[in-house]
Amino acid sequence: MYSKRFNREVYITRHARKRMQQRGLNEAELSELLETGKTRFKDETRLWIAKAFVQRTDNLVCAAVVLEDQLIVKTVMHHFEWEEMS
């Protein structure tokens, strides 16, 4: 998988694949999430990407990712809520 938005190959960790399976999220939906979701950076390389999918009842869906040579998907969450930034 390749992300045009981040101009990087996407690497999905084993943990993230397991969470995708548990949460019923396929690679096409993950790709849409990465390309069009709202982003919030923790620092220069770590961020969350979240998106509401109309057909899902467990929104928001969120990926925790790291920007390195690749875009590394560390985990995938559902029933996600943004925390207030201080």
C-alpha positions as CSV (number, residue, x, y, z in Angstrom):
1,M,0.0,0.0,0.0
2,Y,1.2,3.5,-0.8
3,S,0.0,6.8,0.7
4,K,-0.1,9.7,-1.8
5,R,-0.9,12.1,1.0
6,F,2.3,11.3,2.9
7,N,4.3,10.3,-0.2
8,R,5.4,7.0,1.5
9,E,4.9,3.3,1.4
10,V,2.6,2.1,4.2
11,Y,3.7,-0.6,6.7
12,I,1.1,-2.1,8.8
13,T,2.4,-3.7,12.0
14,R,1.2,-7.2,13.1
15,H,-0.5,-5.5,16.0
16,A,-2.4,-3.1,13.7
17,R,-3.4,-5.9,11.4
18,K,-4.8,-7.8,14.4
19,R,-6.8,-4.7,15.5
20,M,-8.0,-4.2,12.0
21,Q,-9.4,-7.7,11.9
22,Q,-11.0,-7.4,15.3
23,R,-12.6,-4.1,14.3
24,G,-13.7,-5.2,10.8
25,L,-11.6,-2.6,9.0
26,N,-10.2,-3.7,5.6
27,E,-7.2,-2.3,3.7
28,A,-9.4,-0.2,1.4
29,E,-11.0,1.5,4.4
30,L,-7.6,1.9,6.1
31,S,-6.3,3.5,2.9
32,E,-9.3,5.9,2.8
33,L,-8.6,6.7,6.5
34,L,-5.0,7.5,5.8
35,E,-5.7,9.6,2.7
36,T,-8.7,11.6,3.9
37,G,-8.9,11.5,7.7
38,K,-8.3,14.4,10.1
39,T,-4.8,14.5,11.5
40,R,-3.5,15.5,14.9
41,F,0.3,15.5,15.5
42,K,1.8,14.4,18.8
43,D,5.2,15.6,17.6
44,E,7.2,15.8,14.3
45,T,6.8,12.1,13.5
46,R,3.9,10.7,15.6
47,L,0.3,11.4,14.8
48,W,-3.3,10.2,14.8
49,I,-5.5,10.0,11.8
50,A,-9.3,9.7,12.4
51,K,-12.3,9.5,10.2
52,A,-16.0,8.8,10.6
53,F,-17.4,6.2,8.1
54,V,-21.1,6.6,7.4
55,Q,-21.6,2.8,7.2
56,R,-20.0,2.1,10.6
57,T,-21.6,2.5,14.0
58,D,-18.3,2.5,16.0
59,N,-17.0,5.9,14.9
60,L,-14.5,7.6,14.9
61,V,-12.0,5.1,13.5
62,C,-8.4,6.1,14.2
63,A,-4.9,5.0,13.2
64,A,-1.9,5.8,15.3
65,V,1.0,6.2,12.9
66,V,4.6,7.1,12.7
67,L,6.3,9.0,9.9
68,E,9.7,7.5,9.1
69,D,11.0,6.3,5.7
70,Q,7.6,4.6,5.6
71,L,4.2,5.5,7.1
72,I,4.0,2.9,9.9
73,V,0.5,2.1,11.2
74,K,1.0,1.1,14.8
75,T,-2.6,0.4,15.8
76,V,-6.2,1.0,14.8
77,M,-8.8,2.1,17.2
78,H,-12.6,2.6,17.1
79,H,-15.1,4.5,19.3
80,F,-12.3,7.1,19.2
81,E,-12.7,10.6,20.7
82,W,-10.2,13.4,20.3
83,E,-8.7,14.7,23.5
84,E,-8.5,18.4,24.1
85,M,-5.1,19.8,23.3
86,S,-3.5,21.9,26.1
